[in-house]
Amino acid sequence: MSDVHSGHRARMRSRFAAQGLDGFADHEVLELILFYAIPQKNVNPLAHQLLEHFGSLHRVMDAELEELRQVEGIGEYAASLLRLFGLMGARIRQSRAKDREHLRNFRDAQQHCIRLFEGKRQEHFYMVCMNGEMEVVADALVAKGSLDEVEAYPRVVAELALRHNAHTVVFCHNHPDGKTTPSQADIDTTVRLNDLLMRIGVTLADHIIVSDEEAFSFSANDFIYRESVGDTLVTRVASSAGELRIARQINEAKKNRSQS
């Protein structure tokens, strides 16, 4: 490495040590990262090339490994390091938020799930496991792939719920296409998994669909509702327009009774 490049790297590291990232341009942030993956090369042009290819810093950090490798000059180590940095920010935010986090209502669940999917562009399906105090004990990854493609959900869901001693769970998955409206496959899978959970004594509180910063709550939209069967409160999932109308009538009746 030439003395010019060596001096540039030393100055960049000194700036970072003194002021953090304050005052750093986006391409300079990428340079700092690339220093550790590409030690013998001027990475300034490569940092600019990444920004030009993806359009912004956050899109670089959200890119999948295969996408990063398509940029000339980005090899396995550089792609892995960039992906690690991109996912690390979301993981740290999740760790902070999960510190004794309670999901008391569907709004709490939505915000938790939005954070969970930061930086994920492939479809993922999670089960948020909670104890009896509605305190998050685990964000359990069930599978990657759309709900109509993965057949192992029931077995995996049962194993994870029992492993984490879950009292209540929230399912959540993302729609990378930008739409949060549940598909019929989403609804049918929720019905099957709710039946499974009831058999092992676990309550389904919600199913959240996330796309970017938006989220759809099954519970808030009456797809998941509670029905009294004798002295027992049973969780139901509306799987058709007719069942959804019934669910809304039940919830409206409960609301009227609570206000009277």
C-alpha contacts under 8 A as a table, 3 or more apart, distances in Angstrom:
res1	aa1	res2	aa2	distance
1	M	5	H	6.53
1	M	6	S	6.55
1	M	39	P	7.80
1	M	40	Q	5.03
1	M	41	K	6.52
2	S	5	H	5.37
2	S	6	S	6.14
3	D	6	S	4.91
3	D	7	G	5.92
4	V	7	G	5.23
4	V	8	H	6.24
5	H	8	H	5.01
5	H	9	R	6.24
5	H	41	K	7.69
5	H	42	N	6.19
6	S	9	R	5.26
6	S	10	A	6.25
7	G	10	A	5.07
7	G	11	R	6.19
8	H	11	R	5.20
8	H	12	M	6.21
9	R	12	M	5.07
9	R	13	R	6.16
9	R	35	F	7.57
10	A	13	R	5.19
10	A	14	S	6.14
11	R	14	S	5.04
11	R	15	R	6.18
12	M	15	R	5.14
12	M	16	F	6.24
12	M	32	L	7.35
13	R	16	F	5.02
13	R	17	A	6.11
13	R	32	L	7.56
14	S	17	A	5.05
14	S	18	A	6.18
15	R	18	A	5.17
15	R	19	Q	6.00
15	R	20	G	7.24
16	F	19	Q	5.37
16	F	20	G	4.51
16	F	21	L	6.02
17	A	20	G	5.95
19	Q	22	D	5.87
21	L	24	F	5.36
21	L	29	V	7.37
24	F	28	E	5.83
24	F	29	V	6.40
25	A	28	E	5.19
25	A	29	V	6.51
26	D	29	V	5.16
26	D	30	L	6.54
26	D	57	L	6.11
27	H	30	L	5.11
27	H	31	E	6.18
27	H	44	N	7.35
27	H	47	A	5.21
27	H	48	H	5.78
27	H	51	L	7.13
27	H	57	L	7.87
28	E	31	E	4.80
28	E	32	L	6.27
28	E	44	N	7.58
28	E	47	A	7.41
29	V	32	L	5.26
29	V	33	I	6.65
30	L	33	I	5.20
30	L	34	L	6.12
30	L	47	A	5.56
31	E	34	L	5.01
31	E	35	F	6.06
31	E	43	V	6.00
31	E	44	N	6.03
31	E	47	A	5.81
32	L	35	F	5.35
32	L	36	Y	7.50
33	I	36	Y	5.97
33	I	37	A	7.29
33	I	81	L	7.45
33	I	82	L	7.14
34	L	37	A	5.10
34	L	38	I	5.79
34	L	43	V	6.66
34	L	47	A	7.97
34	L	78	A	6.38
34	L	81	L	7.93
34	L	82	L	7.91
35	F	38	I	5.46
35	F	39	P	5.61
35	F	43	V	7.17
36	Y	39	P	6.10
37	A	77	Y	5.74
37	A	78	A	5.04
37	A	81	L	7.04
38	I	41	K	6.23
38	I	43	V	7.45
38	I	78	A	7.00
42	N	45	P	7.23
43	V	46	L	5.07
43	V	47	A	6.18
44	N	47	A	5.19
44	N	48	H	6.49
45	P	48	H	5.19
45	P	49	Q	6.10
46	L	49	Q	4.85
46	L	50	L	6.19
46	L	73	G	6.94
47	A	50	L	5.21
47	A	51	L	6.50
48	H	51	L	5.19
48	H	52	E	6.15
49	Q	52	E	5.04
49	Q	53	H	6.02
49	Q	71	V	7.77
50	L	53	H	5.09
50	L	54	F	6.14
50	L	55	G	7.95
50	L	60	V	6.75
50	L	71	V	6.99
51	L	54	F	5.39
51	L	55	G	5.20
51	L	56	S	5.37
51	L	57	L	6.30
51	L	60	V	6.85
52	E	55	G	5.29
52	E	56	S	7.57
53	H	71	V	7.49
54	F	57	L	7.85
54	F	59	R	5.78
54	F	60	V	5.74
55	G	59	R	6.71
55	G	60	V	7.75
56	S	59	R	5.34
56	S	60	V	6.44
57	L	60	V	5.15
57	L	61	M	6.37
58	H	61	M	5.02
58	H	62	D	6.04
59	R	62	D	4.94
59	R	63	A	6.03
60	V	63	A	5.31
60	V	68	L	7.74
60	V	82	L	7.89
61	M	82	L	6.25
61	M	83	R	6.19
61	M	85	F	6.98
61	M	86	G	4.33
61	M	87	L	7.71
61	M	119	G	7.66
62	D	83	R	7.24
62	D	86	G	5.82
62	D	87	L	7.61
62	D	119	G	4.89
62	D	120	K	7.13
62	D	121	R	7.58
63	A	67	E	6.03
63	A	68	L	6.32
63	A	83	R	7.08
63	A	119	G	7.96
63	A	121	R	7.94
64	E	67	E	5.29
64	E	68	L	6.36
64	E	83	R	6.85
64	E	121	R	7.70
65	L	68	L	5.16
65	L	69	R	6.23
65	L	79	A	5.73
65	L	80	S	6.60
65	L	83	R	6.55
66	E	69	R	5.22
66	E	70	Q	6.62
67	E	70	Q	5.33
67	E	71	V	7.48
68	L	71	V	5.76
68	L	74	I	6.69
68	L	79	A	5.58
69	R	72	E	7.30
69	R	74	I	5.41
69	R	75	G	5.96
69	R	76	E	7.06
69	R	79	A	6.15
70	Q	74	I	7.44
71	V	74	I	5.70
74	I	77	Y	7.96
74	I	78	A	5.69
74	I	79	A	6.10
75	G	78	A	5.49
75	G	79	A	6.01
76	E	79	A	5.25
76	E	80	S	6.03
77	Y	80	S	5.17
77	Y	81	L	6.11
78	A	81	L	5.16
78	A	82	L	6.15
79	A	82	L	5.27
79	A	83	R	6.12
80	S	83	R	5.12
80	S	84	L	6.01
81	L	84	L	4.99
81	L	85	F	6.27
82	L	85	F	5.21
82	L	86	G	6.19
83	R	86	G	4.99
83	R	87	L	6.20
84	L	87	L	5.32
84	L	88	M	5.86
85	F	88	M	5.05
85	F	89	G	6.66
86	G	89	G	6.08
86	G	90	A	7.44
86	G	119	G	6.82
87	L	90	A	5.46
87	L	91	R	6.26
87	L	118	E	7.88
87	L	119	G	6.17
88	M	91	R	4.96
88	M	92	I	6.09
89	G	92	I	5.27
89	G	93	R	6.35
90	A	93	R	5.16
90	A	94	Q	6.14
90	A	115	R	6.96
90	A	116	L	7.33
90	A	118	E	5.72
90	A	119	G	6.96
91	R	94	Q	5.03
91	R	95	S	6.13
91	R	116	L	7.96
92	I	95	S	5.00
92	I	96	R	6.27
93	R	96	R	5.19
93	R	97	A	6.10
93	R	115	R	7.38
94	Q	97	A	5.10
94	Q	98	K	5.86
94	Q	112	H	7.95
94	Q	115	R	6.38
94	Q	116	L	6.46
95	S	98	K	5.16
95	S	99	D	6.41
96	R	99	D	5.53
97	A	100	R	7.89
97	A	101	E	6.20
97	A	112	H	7.76
98	K	101	E	4.76
98	K	136	V	6.54
100	R	135	E	6.17
100	R	136	V	6.78
101	E	135	E	5.67
101	E	136	V	5.82
102	H	108	D	7.73
102	H	133	E	7.57
102	H	134	M	5.42
102	H	135	E	4.36
102	H	136	V	6.18
103	L	106	F	7.50
103	L	108	D	5.04
103	L	109	A	5.55
103	L	134	M	5.73
103	L	135	E	6.53
103	L	136	V	7.28
104	R	108	D	6.28
104	R	109	A	7.75
104	R	134	M	6.56
105	N	108	D	5.47
105	N	109	A	6.47
106	F	109	A	4.90
106	F	110	Q	6.03
106	F	206	D	7.26
106	F	217	S	6.68
106	F	219	S	7.00
106	F	220	A	6.57
107	R	110	Q	5.06
107	R	111	Q	6.32
108	D	111	Q	5.34
108	D	112	H	6.19
109	A	112	H	5.11
109	A	113	C	6.14
109	A	170	V	7.55
109	A	206	D	7.99
109	A	208	I	7.54
110	Q	113	C	5.21
110	Q	114	I	6.11
110	Q	208	I	6.43
110	Q	210	V	7.98
110	Q	215	A	6.07
110	Q	216	F	7.63
110	Q	217	S	7.11
111	Q	114	I	5.11
111	Q	115	R	6.35
112	H	115	R	5.35
112	H	116	L	6.26
113	C	116	L	4.76
113	C	117	F	6.42
113	C	172	C	6.57
113	C	208	I	7.12
113	C	210	V	7.07
114	I	117	F	5.49
114	I	118	E	6.69
114	I	210	V	6.14
114	I	211	S	7.90
114	I	212	D	7.34
114	I	213	E	6.26
114	I	214	E	7.41
114	I	215	A	7.11
115	R	118	E	5.42
117	F	120	K	5.39
117	F	174	N	7.06
117	F	210	V	7.50
118	E	212	D	7.71
120	K	123	E	7.48
120	K	124	H	7.87
121	R	176	P	5.80
122	Q	144	K	7.41
122	Q	145	G	7.37
122	Q	176	P	6.61
123	E	144	K	5.85
123	E	145	G	5.20
123	E	146	S	6.09
123	E	173	H	6.89
123	E	174	N	5.52
123	E	175	H	6.28
123	E	176	P	6.45
124	H	141	L	7.53
124	H	142	V	7.88
124	H	143	A	6.06
124	H	144	K	4.39
124	H	145	G	5.93
124	H	146	S	7.44
124	H	173	H	5.48
124	H	174	N	6.11
125	F	141	L	6.23
125	F	142	V	5.58
125	F	143	A	5.39
125	F	144	K	6.12
125	F	145	G	7.47
125	F	146	S	7.97
125	F	147	L	7.87
125	F	171	F	7.39
125	F	172	C	5.88
125	F	173	H	4.35
125	F	174	N	7.16
126	Y	139	D	6.54
126	Y	140	A	5.50
126	Y	141	L	4.49
126	Y	142	V	5.29
126	Y	143	A	7.22
126	Y	171	F	5.88
126	Y	172	C	5.28
126	Y	173	H	6.11
127	M	139	D	6.00
127	M	140	A	5.13
127	M	141	L	6.44
127	M	142	V	6.64
127	M	157	V	7.63
127	M	169	V	6.37
127	M	170	V	5.70
127	M	171	F	4.55
127	M	172	C	6.29
128	V	136	V	6.89
128	V	137	V	7.80
128	V	138	A	5.94
128	V	139	D	4.57
128	V	140	A	6.09
128	V	169	V	5.42
128	V	170	V	5.03
128	V	171	F	6.24
128	V	172	C	7.61
129	C	136	V	5.91
129	C	137	V	5.71
129	C	138	A	5.20
129	C	139	D	6.32
129	C	140	A	7.19
129	C	161	A	6.94
129	C	164	H	6.94
129	C	166	A	5.31
129	C	167	H	7.47
129	C	168	T	6.28
129	C	169	V	4.70
129	C	170	V	6.80
130	M	133	E	7.48
130	M	134	M	5.21
130	M	135	E	5.12
130	M	136	V	4.46
130	M	137	V	5.32
130	M	138	A	7.15
130	M	166	A	5.45
130	M	167	H	5.97
130	M	168	T	5.26
130	M	169	V	5.87
131	N	134	M	5.38
131	N	135	E	5.54
131	N	136	V	6.82
131	N	137	V	6.76
131	N	165	N	7.46
131	N	166	A	5.61
131	N	167	H	4.98
131	N	168	T	6.42
132	G	135	E	7.30
132	G	167	H	5.47
132	G	168	T	7.01
134	M	168	T	7.14
136	V	139	D	7.69
137	V	164	H	7.28
138	A	164	H	7.06
140	A	160	L	6.92
142	V	153	Y	6.77
142	V	156	V	6.30
142	V	157	V	6.53
142	V	160	L	7.96
143	A	150	V	7.38
143	A	153	Y	7.41
144	K	150	V	7.92
145	G	149	E	6.40
145	G	150	V	6.37
146	S	149	E	5.35
146	S	150	V	6.61
147	L	150	V	5.81
147	L	185	A	6.36
147	L	186	D	6.09
147	L	189	T	6.87
148	D	151	E	7.72
148	D	185	A	5.62
148	D	186	D	7.56
148	D	189	T	7.88
150	V	153	Y	6.55
151	E	154	P	7.79
152	A	155	R	5.85
152	A	156	V	6.19
153	Y	156	V	5.23
153	Y	157	V	5.75
153	Y	193	L	7.95
154	P	157	V	5.18
154	P	158	A	6.17
154	P	192	R	7.87
154	P	193	L	6.21
154	P	196	L	7.06
155	R	158	A	5.31
155	R	159	E	6.26
156	V	159	E	5.12
156	V	160	L	6.11
157	V	160	L	5.25
157	V	161	A	6.04
157	V	193	L	7.78
158	A	161	A	5.25
158	A	162	L	6.21
158	A	196	L	7.45
158	A	197	L	7.18
158	A	200	I	7.78
159	E	162	L	5.36
159	E	163	R	5.98
160	L	163	R	4.95
160	L	164	H	6.12
161	A	164	H	5.47
161	A	165	N	5.98
161	A	166	A	5.19
161	A	202	V	7.70
162	L	165	N	4.88
162	L	166	A	6.43
163	R	166	A	7.85
166	A	169	V	6.74
166	A	202	V	6.66
167	H	201	G	7.67
167	H	202	V	5.28
167	H	203	T	6.42
168	T	202	V	5.61
168	T	203	T	4.60
168	T	204	L	5.84
168	T	205	A	6.44
169	V	202	V	7.33
169	V	203	T	6.30
169	V	204	L	5.16
169	V	205	A	5.92
169	V	206	D	7.40
170	V	204	L	6.07
170	V	205	A	5.52
170	V	206	D	4.87
170	V	207	H	5.59
170	V	208	I	7.41
171	F	204	L	7.81
171	F	206	D	6.30
171	F	207	H	4.48
171	F	208	I	6.25
172	C	207	H	5.36
172	C	208	I	4.51
172	C	209	I	5.70
172	C	210	V	7.40
173	H	208	I	6.58
173	H	209	I	5.25
173	H	210	V	6.29
174	N	180	T	7.98
174	N	209	I	5.42
174	N	210	V	4.51
174	N	211	S	5.71
175	H	178	G	6.03
175	H	179	K	6.15
175	H	180	T	6.42
175	H	209	I	6.87
175	H	210	V	6.13
175	H	211	S	5.29
176	P	179	K	7.63
176	P	211	S	5.97
176	P	212	D	7.71
177	D	211	S	7.45
178	G	211	S	5.14
178	G	212	D	6.94
179	K	211	S	6.31
180	T	209	I	5.63
180	T	210	V	6.09
180	T	211	S	5.99
180	T	214	E	7.31
180	T	215	A	6.21
180	T	216	F	5.69
181	T	209	I	7.66
181	T	216	F	6.86
182	P	185	A	7.91
182	P	186	D	5.67
182	P	187	I	6.67
182	P	209	I	7.25
182	P	216	F	7.98
183	S	186	D	5.05
183	S	187	I	6.46
184	Q	187	I	5.04
184	Q	188	D	6.02
184	Q	239	S	7.89
185	A	188	D	5.11
185	A	189	T	6.00
186	D	189	T	5.36
186	D	190	T	6.23
187	I	190	T	5.11
187	I	191	V	6.31
187	I	237	V	7.81
187	I	238	A	7.79
187	I	239	S	5.93
188	D	191	V	5.12
188	D	192	R	6.41
188	D	239	S	6.44
189	T	192	R	5.17
189	T	193	L	6.12
190	T	193	L	5.17
190	T	194	N	5.92
190	T	207	H	7.60
190	T	237	V	7.08
191	V	194	N	5.23
191	V	195	D	6.35
191	V	236	R	7.75
191	V	237	V	5.53
191	V	238	A	7.73
191	V	239	S	7.07
192	R	195	D	5.27
192	R	196	L	6.40
193	L	196	L	4.92
193	L	197	L	6.13
194	N	197	L	5.07
194	N	198	M	6.20
194	N	203	T	7.86
194	N	204	L	6.27
194	N	235	T	7.60
194	N	236	R	7.57
194	N	237	V	7.46
195	D	198	M	5.26
195	D	199	R	6.52
196	L	199	R	5.27
196	L	200	I	6.78
197	L	200	I	5.29
197	L	201	G	6.16
197	L	202	V	4.99
197	L	203	T	6.50
197	L	204	L	7.14
198	M	201	G	5.04
198	M	202	V	5.65
198	M	203	T	6.53
199	R	202	V	7.71
203	T	235	T	7.22
204	L	207	H	8.00
204	L	235	T	7.01
205	A	219	S	7.24
205	A	224	I	7.72
206	D	217	S	6.66
206	D	218	F	5.84
206	D	219	S	5.28
206	D	224	I	6.70
207	H	217	S	6.01
207	H	218	F	5.30
207	H	219	S	7.10
208	I	215	A	6.43
208	I	216	F	5.51
208	I	217	S	4.74
208	I	218	F	6.39
209	I	215	A	5.41
209	I	216	F	5.05
209	I	217	S	6.72
210	V	213	E	7.25
210	V	214	E	5.85
210	V	215	A	4.39
210	V	216	F	6.58
211	S	214	E	5.39
211	S	215	A	6.27
217	S	220	A	5.24
217	S	221	N	6.22
218	F	221	N	5.27
218	F	222	D	6.16
218	F	223	F	4.87
218	F	224	I	5.57
219	S	222	D	5.12
219	S	223	F	5.77
219	S	224	I	4.63
219	S	225	Y	6.50
220	A	223	F	7.73
220	A	224	I	7.94
221	N	224	I	7.70
222	D	225	Y	5.89
222	D	238	A	7.72
222	D	244	L	6.81
222	D	247	A	6.11
222	D	248	R	6.02
222	D	251	N	7.65
223	F	237	V	5.47
223	F	238	A	4.91
223	F	239	S	7.54
223	F	244	L	6.24
223	F	247	A	7.22
224	I	235	T	6.98
224	I	236	R	5.72
224	I	237	V	4.61
224	I	238	A	6.45
224	I	247	A	7.95
225	Y	235	T	5.88
225	Y	236	R	5.42
225	Y	237	V	6.56
225	Y	238	A	7.97
225	Y	247	A	6.35
225	Y	251	N	7.39
226	R	233	L	6.14
226	R	234	V	5.47
226	R	235	T	4.66
226	R	236	R	6.02
227	E	233	L	5.58
227	E	234	V	5.20
227	E	235	T	6.41
227	E	236	R	6.94
227	E	250	I	7.65
228	S	231	D	6.70
228	S	232	T	5.64
228	S	233	L	4.50
228	S	234	V	6.05
229	V	232	T	5.18
229	V	233	L	6.14
229	V	234	V	6.62
238	A	241	A	7.72
238	A	243	E	4.98
238	A	244	L	5.10
238	A	247	A	6.93
239	S	243	E	6.37
239	S	244	L	7.17
240	S	243	E	5.22
240	S	244	L	6.14
241	A	244	L	5.01
241	A	245	R	6.31
242	G	245	R	5.22
242	G	246	I	6.47
243	E	246	I	5.04
243	E	247	A	6.13
244	L	247	A	4.96
244	L	248	R	6.21
245	R	248	R	5.18
245	R	249	Q	6.26
246	I	249	Q	5.04
246	I	250	I	6.22
247	A	250	I	5.12
247	A	251	N	6.20
248	R	251	N	5.07
248	R	252	E	5.95
249	Q	252	E	5.07
249	Q	253	A	6.10
250	I	253	A	5.16
250	I	254	K	6.30
251	N	254	K	5.05
251	N	255	K	6.19
252	E	255	K	5.02
252	E	256	N	6.19
253	A	256	N	5.13
253	A	257	R	6.21
254	K	257	R	5.15
254	K	258	S	6.21
255	K	258	S	5.19
255	K	259	Q	6.32
256	N	259	Q	5.18
256	N	260	S	6.20
257	R	260	S	5.22
